[in-house]
Amino acid sequence: MKNIVAGHIAASTAEFVELALGTPVELWLGVEGESEMERAARLDAARDILGDNPDFPDRVSQVAAETIEAFAPELFNVVSLPQPVARRQAARKAAAA
């Protein structure tokens, strides 16, 4: 299956995310062994991007959700867990009061 983003074919998952977001993932996550100066510059660039693109966090959430849906849809299978007996009894008492 080809992953096409904005007319480009992504060769890897990392490239797919980079094309979808328009920035390299390393800008947000950093890289192992970066110096304090490199980290400061990276964070400064990230702040500038967020300032220029206030909808960026929403776009990131959308890309994350679409990626999960495409590659690990079982993560969206949410199941309610039973409440402990003491908690149910307390909830019933509170509702009755």
N, C-alpha and C positions, 0 to 999 in steps of 0.2 A: 504494500500500500504506500502511495506517495503522500507525503505531508506537504501541502502547498499553502504558503502564507504570502499574501499580497503578491501573487504571481511568481514567487520564488519557491523552488523545491528545497525543502530542508533535508540535509543529509543525515542529521542526528537529532536526538531529542534536544540537546543544548542549542543547536542551530534553530530548531523550531521555536523554542522559547525566545531566543534572541530576535528572530524575525517577527514574532508575534508582538513582543514588547517594544521593539525598536531600540533596545539597549542590551549590551551584554550582561548576562547574569552576574558576572564577576563584579560589575559596578555596584550591585546591591549586596552581594554576599562576601565580597573581598576575596583575596587569594592567600593561600598559606605562605607565610614568610614575608608578607608585605611590611615595609618599614612604617614607622609612625608618620613620616612625611607623605608616603604613598597613601596611607589610610586617610589622612587628613584631606589630601587632594581628592581622593575617591568620594569621600563623604560630602565634600564641598560641591563636587560635580553632581552628585545625587540630589543634594538640596536644590541646586539650580534647576535640575530637570523637574523636580516636584513643584517648584515655584512656577515654572513655565507651563506645567501640565497638571492642573489640579484634579483632573479626572483619571490620572495615572493609576492611583490605587484601585479604582473600580475596574480599569482595564486589566490590571494584574490579577484581580480576583476572578474575572471572567476567563482569562487564559488558564488560570489554575483549575477552575471548575471544568472547563472544556477538556483539559489534559487528563484530569482524573476520569472524567466520563469516557474518554476515548481509550485510556490504557488501564484503568482500574475501577470500573463502574461499581464493583462490589463495595467500594468505600462509601457509596451513597446509600447503601442498604442499612437504614437505621431501624433498630428494634428497641421498643420500650422495655426497660428492665422492671421487674416487679419491685414494688416498694417493700422495705422491711415491715414486719407486722407492727412494731411499735410506732413507726411513722404513720401507717394507715390509721391506727387507733387515734393518734394525736390529731390527724387531719379530720377525722370524723367528729371528734370532740369539739374542735375549733369550729367546724361547720354547724354543729348543733347549738353552739352558744350564741 
